[in-house]
Amino acid sequence: MGRVTERRKVIRIRDGAVSTRPDTLVAEEPLEIRLNGKPLAITMRTPGDDFALAAGFLVSEGVLAEQGDLQNIVYCAGATVDGSNTYNVVDVKTAPGVRVPDITLERNVYTTSSCGLCGKASLDAVRTTARWPIADTPPVRVTPDLLADLPDRLRASQRVFDRTGGLHAAALFTEDGELVDVREDVGRHNAVDKLVGRALQNGDLPLSRSVLLVSGRASFELAQKAVMAGIPVLAAVSAPSSLAVDLAAETGLTLVGFLRGSSMNVYAGEDRVALRAAAAQG
């Protein structure tokens, strides 16, 4: 089984002094996801929570929507000369009767740790495959003060980041700011898939009373994953992309970016953010 971290020798230069020392790095390995025995996608990820990652990925693709849609997930023999298991190939078997869309024709099946899926289908594809409209009743309401506290809570839970400084993280919070789950990965989209996949395995979808916080920027890919999981609020510590904002406006997702200290930008779904009356009027 691949390790989350690995050790490498580095030459360290500090104020002109040169020394040699070991350094802890985050591991990155490919994971091939097969669907009912057929190759579907390859993603570069940090080993660990691979079954949850695969399940979450298939939620975002519109294949899985509830715990009963999933029959099982297993590791397959790796592509080695002796046929041994590399733990880098998983096969997801859907339950009988689950309709599997022809998703391989919509985009490339290779993903990277930095940007997720390449050539992803457009807004129309998300609109037509989303299982749960983001219509929270009663509506989720979060305050700016609550949102401002979330990055510190996420940072305090990043165990591997403390050792490597090289991982993204995604966390699920309740609407009251309670931390529900946090996952780390070399790719922020993988971290979100691990969260969503774990929720599917536990029978917790849709996540209609949750706030999703991601380290880094909010791409279209991450907004799509939030929408497909029924999450009403997505917050990011960095900037959103224009397409992420378009998707949020289209679907009713609340999208917050540049969440740093007490400062933040609300790009869509501002009705869920409990702004002070004076600020709202100004």
Accessible surface in RSA format (square Angstrom, percent):
REM  Atomic radii and reference values for relative SASA: ProtOr
REM  Chains: A
REM  Algorithm: Lee & Richards
REM  Probe-radius: 1.40
REM  Slices: 20
REM RES _ NUM      All-atoms   Total-Side   Main-Chain    Non-polar    All polar
REM                ABS   REL    ABS   REL    ABS   REL    ABS   REL    ABS   REL
RES MET A   1   124.80  64.6  71.44  47.3  53.35 127.0  67.39  57.3  57.41  76.1
RES GLY A   2    22.93  28.3   0.00   N/A  22.93  28.3  10.62  29.2  12.31  27.6
RES ARG A   3   161.49  67.8 153.94  78.5   7.55  18.0  66.74  91.2  94.74  57.4
RES VAL A   4    53.05  34.9  49.26  44.6   3.79   9.1  49.26  42.8   3.79  10.3
RES THR A   5    22.67  16.1  18.61  18.9   4.06   9.7   0.06   0.1  22.61  34.2
RES GLU A   6    40.09  23.0  37.41  28.3   2.69   6.4   7.72  14.9  32.37  26.4
RES ARG A   7   141.96  59.6 123.88  63.1  18.08  43.1  61.92  84.6  80.04  48.5
RES ARG A   8   124.47  52.3 119.65  61.0   4.82  11.5  46.19  63.1  78.28  47.4
RES LYS A   9   162.60  79.3 131.67  80.8  30.93  73.6  75.83  68.3  86.77  92.4
RES VAL A  10    50.34  33.1  44.03  39.9   6.30  15.2  50.34  43.7   0.00   0.0
RES ILE A  11   120.67  68.7  95.26  71.0  25.41  61.2  95.26  68.6  25.41  69.0
RES ARG A  12    83.20  34.9  79.07  40.3   4.13   9.8  13.81  18.9  69.40  42.1
RES ILE A  13   107.57  61.2  92.86  69.2  14.71  35.5  92.86  66.9  14.71  39.9
RES ARG A  14   137.22  57.6 133.47  68.0   3.75   8.9  56.87  77.7  80.34  48.7
RES ASP A  15   161.16 112.9 111.12 110.6  50.03 118.3  45.23 106.5 115.93 115.6
RES GLY A  16    66.06  81.5   0.00   N/A  66.06  81.5  35.81  98.3  30.25  67.8
RES ALA A  17    66.87  61.5  55.93  86.3  10.93  24.9  64.28  90.5   2.59   6.9
RES VAL A  18   102.02  67.1  68.96  62.4  33.06  79.7  68.96  59.9  33.06  89.7
RES SER A  19    58.24  49.2  50.24  67.1   7.99  18.4  46.08  98.1  12.15  17.0
RES THR A  20    86.84  61.8  55.96  56.7  30.88  73.6  30.78  41.3  56.05  84.7
RES ARG A  21    97.46  40.9  94.44  48.1   3.02   7.2  28.79  39.3  68.67  41.6
RES PRO A  22    69.69  50.8  68.52  62.5   1.16   4.2  68.77  56.8   0.91   5.7
RES ASP A  23    49.26  34.5  48.79  48.6   0.47   1.1   3.33   7.8  45.92  45.8
RES THR A  24    21.01  14.9  18.19  18.4   2.82   6.7   6.96   9.4  14.05  21.2
RES LEU A  25    75.81  42.2  74.83  53.5   0.98   2.5  75.81  53.2   0.00   0.0
RES VAL A  26    30.73  20.2  17.05  15.4  13.68  33.0  17.05  14.8  13.68  37.1
RES ALA A  27     3.91   3.6   0.16   0.3   3.74   8.5   3.91   5.5   0.00   0.0
RES GLU A  28    81.66  46.9  55.20  41.8  26.46  63.0  12.89  24.9  68.77  56.1
RES GLU A  29    36.07  20.7  35.71  27.0   0.36   0.9  17.21  33.3  18.86  15.4
RES PRO A  30    61.76  45.0  61.64  56.2   0.12   0.4  61.67  50.9   0.09   0.6
RES LEU A  31     0.00   0.0   0.00   0.0   0.00   0.0   0.00   0.0   0.00   0.0
RES GLU A  32    34.61  19.9  33.78  25.6   0.83   2.0   9.27  17.9  25.34  20.7
RES ILE A  33     0.66   0.4   0.66   0.5   0.00   0.0   0.66   0.5   0.00   0.0
RES ARG A  34    67.40  28.3  67.40  34.4   0.00   0.0   2.67   3.6  64.73  39.2
RES LEU A  35    12.61   7.0   9.97   7.1   2.64   6.6   9.97   7.0   2.64   7.1
RES ASN A  36    65.77  45.4  41.09  39.7  24.68  59.4  30.29  72.9  35.48  34.3
RES GLY A  37    45.16  55.7   0.00   N/A  45.16  55.7  23.31  64.0  21.85  48.9
RES LYS A  38   156.07  76.1 155.45  95.4   0.62   1.5  98.07  88.3  58.01  61.8
RES PRO A  39    94.17  68.6  78.02  71.1  16.15  58.7  78.36  64.7  15.81  98.3
RES LEU A  40     5.65   3.1   4.16   3.0   1.49   3.8   5.22   3.7   0.44   1.2
RES ALA A  41     2.53   2.3   0.64   1.0   1.89   4.3   0.98   1.4   1.54   4.1
RES ILE A  42    65.86  37.5  65.86  49.1   0.00   0.0  65.86  47.4   0.00   0.0
RES THR A  43     5.38   3.8   5.38   5.4   0.00   0.0   5.32   7.1   0.05   0.1
RES MET A  44    40.97  21.2  40.97  27.1   0.00   0.0  32.82  27.9   8.15  10.8
RES ARG A  45     1.08   0.5   1.08   0.5   0.00   0.0   0.00   0.0   1.08   0.7
RES THR A  46     2.50   1.8   2.50   2.5   0.00   0.0   2.50   3.4   0.00   0.0
RES PRO A  47     2.46   1.8   0.53   0.5   1.93   7.0   0.71   0.6   1.74  10.8
RES GLY A  48    21.31  26.3   0.00   N/A  21.31  26.3  21.30  58.5   0.00   0.0
RES ASP A  49    49.00  34.3  29.13  29.0  19.87  47.0  10.14  23.9  38.85  38.7
RES ASP A  50     2.49   1.7   0.00   0.0   2.49   5.9   0.00   0.0   2.49   2.5
RES PHE A  51    64.92  32.5  63.29  39.2   1.63   4.2  63.29  38.4   1.63   4.7
RES ALA A  52     2.55   2.3   2.04   3.2   0.51   1.2   2.04   2.9   0.51   1.3
RES LEU A  53     0.79   0.4   0.79   0.6   0.00   0.0   0.79   0.6   0.00   0.0
RES ALA A  54     0.00   0.0   0.00   0.0   0.00   0.0   0.00   0.0   0.00   0.0
RES ALA A  55     0.00   0.0   0.00   0.0   0.00   0.0   0.00   0.0   0.00   0.0
RES GLY A  56     0.60   0.7   0.00   N/A   0.60   0.7   0.00   0.0   0.60   1.4
RES PHE A  57     9.27   4.6   9.27   5.7   0.00   0.0   9.27   5.6   0.00   0.0
RES LEU A  58     0.00   0.0   0.00   0.0   0.00   0.0   0.00   0.0   0.00   0.0
RES VAL A  59     2.20   1.4   1.33   1.2   0.87   2.1   1.33   1.2   0.87   2.3
RES SER A  60     3.59   3.0   1.31   1.7   2.28   5.2   1.34   2.8   2.25   3.2
RES GLU A  61     7.88   4.5   1.87   1.4   6.01  14.3   2.52   4.9   5.36   4.4
RES GLY A  62     7.08   8.7   0.00   N/A   7.08   8.7   0.59   1.6   6.49  14.5
RES VAL A  63     0.00   0.0   0.00   0.0   0.00   0.0   0.00   0.0   0.00   0.0
RES LEU A  64     1.07   0.6   0.00   0.0   1.07   2.7   0.00   0.0   1.07   2.9
RES ALA A  65     6.55   6.0   6.42   9.9   0.14   0.3   6.55   9.2   0.00   0.0
RES GLU A  66   102.67  58.9 100.94  76.4   1.72   4.1  24.62  47.6  78.05  63.7
RES GLN A  67    95.50  53.4  89.66  65.5   5.84  13.9  28.25  60.1  67.25  51.0
RES GLY A  68    55.05  67.9   0.00   N/A  55.05  67.9  37.43 102.7  17.61  39.5
RES ASP A  69    19.61  13.7  19.61  19.5   0.00   0.0   0.16   0.4  19.45  19.4
RES LEU A  70    32.94  18.3  17.49  12.5  15.45  38.8  17.49  12.3  15.45  41.6
RES GLN A  71    82.15  45.9  53.00  38.7  29.15  69.4  25.38  54.0  56.77  43.1
RES ASN A  72    65.75  45.3  59.75  57.7   6.00  14.5  27.01  65.0  38.74  37.4
RES ILE A  73    17.83  10.1   4.53   3.4  13.30  32.1   4.53   3.3  13.30  36.1
RES VAL A  74    73.38  48.3  71.28  64.5   2.10   5.1  73.38  63.8   0.00   0.0
RES TYR A  75    53.49  25.0  32.91  18.7  20.59  53.6  28.04  21.1  25.45  31.4
RES CYS A  76    23.51  17.8  17.62  19.6   5.89  13.8  12.54  31.8  10.96  11.8
RES ALA A  77    63.67  58.5  45.88  70.8  17.79  40.5  46.85  66.0  16.82  44.6
RES GLY A  78     6.85   8.4   0.00   N/A   6.85   8.4   0.01   0.0   6.83  15.3
RES ALA A  79   112.45 103.4  66.77 103.0  45.68 103.9  80.91 113.9  31.54  83.5
RES THR A  80    55.24  39.3  34.21  34.7  21.03  50.1  41.93  56.3  13.31  20.1
RES VAL A  81   166.10 109.3 129.92 117.6  36.18  87.2 138.03 119.9  28.07  76.1
RES ASP A  82   117.71  82.5  78.27  77.9  39.44  93.3  49.18 115.7  68.53  68.3
RES GLY A  83    39.89  49.2   0.00   N/A  39.89  49.2  25.42  69.8  14.47  32.4
RES SER A  84    55.27  46.7  44.89  59.9  10.38  23.9  41.63  88.6  13.64  19.1
RES ASN A  85    59.63  41.1  38.02  36.7  21.61  52.0  18.36  44.2  41.27  39.9
RES THR A  86    45.68  32.5  29.75  30.2  15.93  38.0  34.65  46.5  11.04  16.7
RES TYR A  87    78.74  36.8  77.58  44.1   1.15   3.0  33.31  25.0  45.42  56.0
RES ASN A  88    28.35  19.5  26.70  25.8   1.65   4.0   6.93  16.7  21.42  20.7
RES VAL A  89    11.78   7.8  11.78  10.7   0.00   0.0  11.78  10.2   0.00   0.0
RES VAL A  90     0.00   0.0   0.00   0.0   0.00   0.0   0.00   0.0   0.00   0.0
RES ASP A  91    27.00  18.9  26.38  26.3   0.62   1.5   0.76   1.8  26.24  26.2
RES VAL A  92     0.00   0.0   0.00   0.0   0.00   0.0   0.00   0.0   0.00   0.0
RES LYS A  93    99.69  48.6  99.69  61.2   0.00   0.0  51.24  46.1  48.45  51.6
RES THR A  94    12.33   8.8   5.78   5.9   6.55  15.6   0.00   0.0  12.33  18.6
RES ALA A  95    19.40  17.8  16.99  26.2   2.41   5.5  16.99  23.9   2.41   6.4
RES PRO A  96   123.94  90.3  91.32  83.2  32.62 118.6 103.60  85.5  20.35 126.5
RES GLY A  97    85.61 105.6   0.00   N/A  85.61 105.6  44.15 121.2  41.45  92.8
RES VAL A  98    32.69  21.5  13.31  12.0  19.38  46.7  18.60  16.2  14.09  38.2
RES ARG A  99   190.84  80.1 175.18  89.3  15.66  37.3  81.34 111.2 109.49  66.4
RES VAL A 100    60.42  39.8  34.42  31.2  26.00  62.6  34.42  29.9  26.00  70.5
RES PRO A 101    26.81  19.5  20.76  18.9   6.05  22.0  23.13  19.1   3.68  22.9
RES ASP A 102    87.56  61.3  68.14  67.8  19.42  45.9  44.10 103.8  43.46  43.3
RES ILE A 103     6.38   3.6   5.81   4.3   0.57   1.4   5.81   4.2   0.57   1.6
RES THR A 104    59.64  42.4  46.79  47.4  12.86  30.6  33.54  45.0  26.11  39.5
RES LEU A 105   147.47  82.1 113.11  80.9  34.35  86.4 116.77  82.0  30.69  82.6
RES GLU A 106    81.09  46.6  58.73  44.4  22.35  53.2  29.48  57.0  51.61  42.1
RES ARG A 107    13.46   5.7   0.30   0.2  13.16  31.3   9.67  13.2   3.79   2.3
RES ASN A 108    93.23  64.3  86.26  83.4   6.97  16.8  16.54  39.8  76.69  74.1
RES VAL A 109    58.97  38.8  57.04  51.6   1.93   4.7  57.04  49.6   1.93   5.2
RES TYR A 110   106.90  49.9 106.02  60.3   0.88   2.3  80.85  60.8  26.05  32.1
RES THR A 111     2.71   1.9   2.71   2.7   0.00   0.0   2.71   3.6   0.00   0.0
RES THR A 112    32.92  23.4  32.92  33.4   0.00   0.0  32.75  44.0   0.17   0.3
RES SER A 113    21.40  18.1  19.36  25.8   2.04   4.7   0.33   0.7  21.07  29.5
RES SER A 114    75.82  64.1  64.17  85.6  11.65  26.8  52.86 112.6  22.96  32.2
RES CYS A 115    59.25  44.8  45.60  50.9  13.64  32.1  30.41  77.1  28.83  31.1
RES GLY A 116     0.00   0.0   0.00   N/A   0.00   0.0   0.00   0.0   0.00   0.0
RES LEU A 117    12.53   7.0   1.86   1.3  10.66  26.8   1.86   1.3  10.66  28.7
RES CYS A 118    43.06  32.6  37.99  42.4   5.08  11.9  22.52  57.1  20.54  22.1
RES GLY A 119    58.41  72.0   0.00   N/A  58.41  72.0  37.55 103.1  20.86  46.7
RES LYS A 120    42.41  20.7  16.95  10.4  25.46  60.6  10.66   9.6  31.75  33.8
RES ALA A 121    17.87  16.4   8.63  13.3   9.24  21.0  17.13  24.1   0.73   1.9
RES SER A 122    66.56  56.2  58.00  77.4   8.56  19.7  46.62  99.3  19.95  27.9
RES LEU A 123    38.61  21.5  38.22  27.3   0.39   1.0  38.22  26.8   0.39   1.0
RES ASP A 124    81.27  56.9  80.96  80.6   0.31   0.7  25.54  60.1  55.73  55.6
RES ALA A 125    24.29  22.3  16.65  25.7   7.64  17.4  22.70  32.0   1.60   4.2
RES VAL A 126     3.11   2.0   2.12   1.9   0.98   2.4   3.11   2.7   0.00   0.0
RES ARG A 127   115.61  48.5  96.43  49.2  19.18  45.7  58.14  79.5  57.47  34.8
RES THR A 128   108.67  77.3  71.65  72.6  37.02  88.2  68.96  92.6  39.71  60.0
RES THR A 129    49.80  35.4  41.78  42.4   8.02  19.1  42.04  56.5   7.75  11.7
RES ALA A 130    33.43  30.7  11.99  18.5  21.43  48.8  11.99  16.9  21.43  56.8
RES ARG A 131   104.81  44.0  78.95  40.2  25.86  61.6  35.07  47.9  69.74  42.3
RES TRP A 132    51.65  20.7  51.22  24.8   0.42   1.0  31.38  16.7  20.27  32.9
RES PRO A 133   114.78  83.7  92.44  84.3  22.34  81.2 102.57  84.7  12.21  75.9
RES ILE A 134    21.37  12.2   2.53   1.9  18.84  45.4   5.83   4.2  15.54  42.2
RES ALA A 135    77.74  71.5  49.99  77.1  27.74  63.1  57.55  81.1  20.18  53.5
RES ASP A 136    19.73  13.8   7.09   7.1  12.64  29.9   5.58  13.1  14.15  14.1
RES THR A 137   125.22  89.1  95.53  96.8  29.69  70.8  72.59  97.5  52.63  79.6
RES PRO A 138    93.54  68.2  91.94  83.8   1.60   5.8  93.54  77.2   0.00   0.0
RES PRO A 139    79.08  57.6  70.64  64.4   8.44  30.7  70.64  58.3   8.44  52.4
RES VAL A 140     0.00   0.0   0.00   0.0   0.00   0.0   0.00   0.0   0.00   0.0
RES ARG A 141   128.10  53.8 110.84  56.5  17.26  41.1  43.89  60.0  84.21  51.0
RES VAL A 142     0.57   0.4   0.00   0.0   0.57   1.4   0.57   0.5   0.00   0.0
RES THR A 143    60.78  43.2  60.70  61.5   0.09   0.2  54.61  73.3   6.18   9.3
RES PRO A 144    35.82  26.1  35.22  32.1   0.60   2.2  35.56  29.4   0.26   1.6
RES ASP A 145    92.11  64.5  89.56  89.1   2.55   6.0  30.31  71.3  61.80  61.6
RES LEU A 146    30.37  16.9  24.55  17.6   5.82  14.6  29.79  20.9   0.58   1.6
RES LEU A 147     0.00   0.0   0.00   0.0   0.00   0.0   0.00   0.0   0.00   0.0
RES ALA A 148    21.04  19.3  12.67  19.5   8.38  19.1  12.70  17.9   8.35  22.1
RES ASP A 149    67.85  47.5  65.49  65.2   2.36   5.6   8.25  19.4  59.60  59.4
RES LEU A 150     0.00   0.0   0.00   0.0   0.00   0.0   0.00   0.0   0.00   0.0
RES PRO A 151    25.35  18.5  20.99  19.1   4.36  15.8  21.98  18.1   3.37  20.9
RES ASP A 152   110.63  77.5 104.59 104.1   6.04  14.3  28.75  67.7  81.88  81.7
RES ARG A 153    96.89  40.7  89.71  45.7   7.18  17.1  39.57  54.1  57.32  34.7
RES LEU A 154     5.16   2.9   5.16   3.7   0.00   0.0   5.16   3.6   0.00   0.0
RES ARG A 155   104.59  43.9 104.38  53.2   0.21   0.5  51.05  69.8  53.54  32.4
RES ALA A 156    88.12  81.0  48.30  74.5  39.82  90.6  60.36  85.0  27.76  73.5
RES SER A 157    29.70  25.1  17.22  23.0  12.48  28.7  12.65  26.9  17.04  23.9
RES GLN A 158     9.48   5.3   9.46   6.9   0.03   0.1   0.03   0.1   9.46   7.2
RES ARG A 159   194.25  81.6 187.50  95.6   6.75  16.1  69.93  95.6 124.32  75.3
RES VAL A 160    18.90  12.4  18.90  17.1   0.00   0.0  18.90  16.4   0.00   0.0
RES PHE A 161    56.04  28.0  53.87  33.4   2.18   5.7  53.87  32.7   2.18   6.2
RES ASP A 162    93.92  65.8  58.44  58.2  35.48  83.9  27.92  65.7  66.00  65.8
RES ARG A 163   139.48  58.6 116.42  59.3  23.06  54.9  62.37  85.2  77.11  46.7
RES THR A 164    29.65  21.1   0.55   0.6  29.10  69.4   4.20   5.6  25.46  38.5
RES GLY A 165    48.61  59.9   0.00   N/A  48.61  59.9  19.64  53.9  28.97  64.9
RES GLY A 166    35.43  43.7   0.00   N/A  35.43  43.7  26.60  73.0   8.83  19.8
RES LEU A 167     9.93   5.5   0.74   0.5   9.19  23.1   2.42   1.7   7.51  20.2
RES HIS A 168    52.85  28.9  52.78  36.7   0.07   0.2  27.32  28.2  25.53  29.7
RES ALA A 169     0.00   0.0   0.00   0.0   0.00   0.0   0.00   0.0   0.00   0.0
RES ALA A 170     0.00   0.0   0.00   0.0   0.00   0.0   0.00   0.0   0.00   0.0
RES ALA A 171     0.00   0.0   0.00   0.0   0.00   0.0   0.00   0.0   0.00   0.0
RES LEU A 172     6.80   3.8   6.80   4.9   0.00   0.0   6.80   4.8   0.00   0.0
RES PHE A 173     0.07   0.0   0.00   0.0   0.07   0.2   0.00   0.0   0.07   0.2
RES THR A 174    38.56  27.4  36.98  37.5   1.58   3.8  37.84  50.8   0.72   1.1
RES GLU A 175    45.30  26.0  42.21  31.9   3.08   7.3  11.96  23.1  33.34  27.2
RES ASP A 176   120.48  84.4  97.08  96.6  23.40  55.3  27.65  65.1  92.82  92.6
RES GLY A 177     0.46   0.6   0.00   N/A   0.46   0.6   0.15   0.4   0.32   0.7
RES GLU A 178   118.09  67.8 110.13  83.3   7.96  19.0  39.35  76.1  78.73  64.3
RES LEU A 179    63.30  35.3  40.63  29.1  22.67  57.0  40.63  28.5  22.67  61.0
RES VAL A 180    92.57  60.9  60.99  55.2  31.58  76.1  65.71  57.1  26.86  72.8
RES ASP A 181    27.45  19.2  22.13  22.0   5.32  12.6  14.81  34.9  12.64  12.6
RES VAL A 182    32.65  21.5  23.69  21.4   8.97  21.6  23.69  20.6   8.97  24.3
RES ARG A 183    50.37  21.1  47.50  24.2   2.87   6.8   5.66   7.7  44.71  27.1
RES GLU A 184    29.15  16.7  16.41  12.4  12.74  30.3   8.92  17.3  20.23  16.5
RES ASP A 185     0.00   0.0   0.00   0.0   0.00   0.0   0.00   0.0   0.00   0.0
RES VAL A 186    27.11  17.8  20.26  18.3   6.85  16.5  20.26  17.6   6.85  18.6
RES GLY A 187     0.00   0.0   0.00   N/A   0.00   0.0   0.00   0.0   0.00   0.0
RES ARG A 188    25.62  10.8  25.30  12.9   0.32   0.8   3.25   4.4  22.37  13.6
RES HIS A 189     9.81   5.4   9.81   6.8   0.00   0.0   8.45   8.7   1.36   1.6
RES ASN A 190     1.28   0.9   1.28   1.2   0.00   0.0   0.00   0.0   1.28   1.2
RES ALA A 191     0.00   0.0   0.00   0.0   0.00   0.0   0.00   0.0   0.00   0.0
RES VAL A 192     0.01   0.0   0.01   0.0   0.00   0.0   0.01   0.0   0.00   0.0
RES ASP A 193     2.07   1.5   2.07   2.1   0.00   0.0   0.00   0.0   2.07   2.1
RES LYS A 194     3.66   1.8   3.54   2.2   0.12   0.3   0.19   0.2   3.47   3.7
RES LEU A 195     1.80   1.0   0.48   0.3   1.32   3.3   0.48   0.3   1.32   3.6
RES VAL A 196     3.20   2.1   3.20   2.9   0.00   0.0   3.20   2.8   0.00   0.0
RES GLY A 197     0.00   0.0   0.00   N/A   0.00   0.0   0.00   0.0   0.00   0.0
RES ARG A 198    70.95  29.8  70.95  36.2   0.00   0.0  18.41  25.2  52.53  31.8
RES ALA A 199     7.31   6.7   4.01   6.2   3.30   7.5   6.87   9.7   0.44   1.2
RES LEU A 200     0.34   0.2   0.03   0.0   0.31   0.8   0.34   0.2   0.00   0.0
RES GLN A 201    54.74  30.6  41.71  30.5  13.03  31.0  19.72  42.0  35.02  26.6
RES ASN A 202    90.19  62.2  63.63  61.5  26.56  64.0  15.81  38.1  74.38  71.9
RES GLY A 203    41.54  51.2   0.00   N/A  41.54  51.2  12.13  33.3  29.41  65.9
RES ASP A 204    78.23  54.8  63.84  63.5  14.40  34.0  18.20  42.8  60.03  59.9
RES LEU A 205    21.51  12.0   0.76   0.5  20.75  52.2   0.82   0.6  20.68  55.7
RES PRO A 206    50.55  36.8  40.17  36.6  10.38  37.7  40.17  33.2  10.38  64.5
RES LEU A 207    17.96  10.0  14.99  10.7   2.97   7.5  17.96  12.6   0.00   0.0
RES SER A 208    43.37  36.6  41.81  55.8   1.56   3.6  21.11  44.9  22.26  31.2
RES ARG A 209    80.26  33.7  75.96  38.7   4.29  10.2  61.12  83.5  19.14  11.6
RES SER A 210    13.90  11.7  13.90  18.6   0.00   0.0   0.13   0.3  13.77  19.3
RES VAL A 211     0.00   0.0   0.00   0.0   0.00   0.0   0.00   0.0   0.00   0.0
RES LEU A 212     0.69   0.4   0.69   0.5   0.00   0.0   0.69   0.5   0.00   0.0
RES LEU A 213     0.00   0.0   0.00   0.0   0.00   0.0   0.00   0.0   0.00   0.0
RES VAL A 214     0.00   0.0   0.00   0.0   0.00   0.0   0.00   0.0   0.00   0.0
RES SER A 215    20.22  17.1  20.22  27.0   0.00   0.0  20.22  43.1   0.00   0.0
RES GLY A 216    16.83  20.8   0.00   N/A  16.83  20.8  14.29  39.2   2.54   5.7
RES ARG A 217    94.21  39.6  93.34  47.6   0.87   2.1  41.17  56.3  53.04  32.1
RES ALA A 218     0.15   0.1   0.00   0.0   0.15   0.3   0.00   0.0   0.15   0.4
RES SER A 219    17.41  14.7  17.27  23.0   0.14   0.3  12.58  26.8   4.83   6.8
RES PHE A 220    18.54   9.3  17.35  10.7   1.19   3.1  17.35  10.5   1.19   3.4
RES GLU A 221     9.44   5.4   8.23   6.2   1.21   2.9   5.49  10.6   3.95   3.2
RES LEU A 222     0.67   0.4   0.67   0.5   0.00   0.0   0.67   0.5   0.00   0.0
RES ALA A 223     0.00   0.0   0.00   0.0   0.00   0.0   0.00   0.0   0.00   0.0
RES GLN A 224     3.60   2.0   3.60   2.6   0.00   0.0   0.00   0.0   3.60   2.7
RES LYS A 225     3.36   1.6   2.26   1.4   1.10   2.6   1.34   1.2   2.02   2.2
RES ALA A 226     0.00   0.0   0.00   0.0   0.00   0.0   0.00   0.0   0.00   0.0
RES VAL A 227     2.80   1.8   2.79   2.5   0.01   0.0   2.79   2.4   0.01   0.0
RES MET A 228     1.64   0.8   0.80   0.5   0.83   2.0   0.81   0.7   0.82   1.1
RES ALA A 229     0.00   0.0   0.00   0.0   0.00   0.0   0.00   0.0   0.00   0.0
RES GLY A 230     3.52   4.3   0.00   N/A   3.52   4.3   1.45   4.0   2.08   4.6
RES ILE A 231     0.28   0.2   0.28   0.2   0.00   0.0   0.28   0.2   0.00   0.0
RES PRO A 232     0.69   0.5   0.69   0.6   0.00   0.0   0.69   0.6   0.00   0.0
RES VAL A 233     0.00   0.0   0.00   0.0   0.00   0.0   0.00   0.0   0.00   0.0
RES LEU A 234     0.00   0.0   0.00   0.0   0.00   0.0   0.00   0.0   0.00   0.0
RES ALA A 235     0.00   0.0   0.00   0.0   0.00   0.0   0.00   0.0   0.00   0.0
RES ALA A 236     0.00   0.0   0.00   0.0   0.00   0.0   0.00   0.0   0.00   0.0
RES VAL A 237    37.20  24.5  37.16  33.6   0.03   0.1  37.16  32.3   0.03   0.1
RES SER A 238    27.67  23.4  27.67  36.9   0.00   0.0   7.34  15.6  20.33  28.5
RES ALA A 239    34.11  31.4  32.58  50.3   1.53   3.5  32.58  45.9   1.53   4.1
RES PRO A 240    21.62  15.8   3.52   3.2  18.11  65.8   4.15   3.4  17.47 108.6
RES SER A 241    41.03  34.7  30.66  40.9  10.37  23.9  38.94  82.9   2.10   2.9
RES SER A 242    92.79  78.4  77.91 104.0  14.88  34.3  51.91 110.5  40.89  57.3
RES LEU A 243    73.50  40.9  73.06  52.3   0.44   1.1  73.41  51.6   0.09   0.2
RES ALA A 244     0.00   0.0   0.00   0.0   0.00   0.0   0.00   0.0   0.00   0.0
RES VAL A 245    35.46  23.3  35.46  32.1   0.00   0.0  35.46  30.8   0.00   0.0
RES ASP A 246    71.71  50.2  65.76  65.4   5.95  14.1  11.90  28.0  59.81  59.6
RES LEU A 247     0.53   0.3   0.53   0.4   0.00   0.0   0.53   0.4   0.00   0.0
RES ALA A 248     0.38   0.3   0.00   0.0   0.38   0.9   0.00   0.0   0.38   1.0
RES ALA A 249    73.62  67.7  43.40  67.0  30.22  68.7  49.61  69.9  24.01  63.6
RES GLU A 250    85.12  48.9  52.45  39.7  32.67  77.8  11.98  23.2  73.14  59.7
RES THR A 251    31.11  22.1  11.45  11.6  19.66  46.9  19.91  26.7  11.20  16.9
RES GLY A 252    32.29  39.8   0.00   N/A  32.29  39.8  29.45  80.8   2.84   6.4
RES LEU A 253     0.05   0.0   0.00   0.0   0.05   0.1   0.00   0.0   0.05   0.1
RES THR A 254     0.00   0.0   0.00   0.0   0.00   0.0   0.00   0.0   0.00   0.0
RES LEU A 255     0.00   0.0   0.00   0.0   0.00   0.0   0.00   0.0   0.00   0.0
RES VAL A 256     0.00   0.0   0.00   0.0   0.00   0.0   0.00   0.0   0.00   0.0
RES GLY A 257     0.00   0.0   0.00   N/A   0.00   0.0   0.00   0.0   0.00   0.0
RES PHE A 258    70.06  35.1  68.58  42.5   1.48   3.9  68.58  41.6   1.48   4.2
RES LEU A 259     1.35   0.7   0.07   0.1   1.27   3.2   0.07   0.1   1.27   3.4
RES ARG A 260   135.15  56.7 123.91  63.2  11.24  26.8  59.37  81.1  75.78  45.9
RES GLY A 261    53.69  66.2   0.00   N/A  53.69  66.2  41.31 113.4  12.39  27.7
RES SER A 262   104.53  88.3  76.67 102.3  27.86  64.2  43.68  93.0  60.85  85.3
RES SER A 263    72.50  61.3  66.78  89.1   5.72  13.2  35.63  75.9  36.87  51.7
RES MET A 264    37.40  19.4  12.17   8.1  25.23  60.1  12.32  10.5  25.09  33.2
RES ASN A 265    69.61  48.0  65.82  63.6   3.79   9.1  13.01  31.3  56.60  54.7
RES VAL A 266    50.41  33.2  18.29  16.6  32.13  77.4  18.29  15.9  32.13  87.1
RES TYR A 267    75.38  35.2  48.86  27.8  26.53  69.0  47.45  35.7  27.94  34.4
RES ALA A 268     6.59   6.1   2.16   3.3   4.43  10.1   6.59   9.3   0.00   0.0
RES GLY A 269    16.63  20.5   0.00   N/A  16.63  20.5   8.85  24.3   7.78  17.4
RES GLU A 270   104.20  59.8 100.85  76.3   3.34   8.0  41.00  79.3  63.20  51.6
RES ASP A 271    96.45  67.6  82.78  82.4  13.67  32.3  51.20 120.5  45.25  45.1
RES ARG A 272    11.55   4.8  11.38   5.8   0.17   0.4   0.53   0.7  11.02   6.7
RES VAL A 273     4.46   2.9   0.54   0.5   3.92   9.4   0.54   0.5   3.92  10.6
RES ALA A 274    30.76  28.3  22.80  35.2   7.97  18.1  22.97  32.3   7.79  20.6
RES LEU A 275    84.31  47.0  60.61  43.4  23.71  59.6  60.88  42.8  23.43  63.1
RES ARG A 276   169.38  71.1 159.39  81.3   9.99  23.8  67.94  92.8 101.44  61.5
RES ALA A 277    71.68  65.9  58.29  90.0  13.39  30.5  64.80  91.3   6.88  18.2
RES ALA A 278    79.84  73.4  65.64 101.3  14.20  32.3  69.87  98.4   9.97  26.4
RES ALA A 279    67.57  62.1  40.21  62.1  27.36  62.2  51.72  72.8  15.85  42.0
RES ALA A 280    68.04  62.6  34.92  53.9  33.12  75.3  40.00  56.3  28.04  74.3
RES GLN A 281   157.80  88.2 118.55  86.6  39.25  93.4  48.06 102.3 109.73  83.2
RES GLY A 282    98.86 121.9   0.00   N/A  98.86 121.9  51.81 142.2  47.05 105.4
END  Absolute sums over single chains surface
CHAIN  1 A    13022.8      10044.5       2978.3       7095.1       5927.7
END  Absolute sums over all chains
TOTAL         13022.8      10044.5       2978.3       7095.1       5927.7
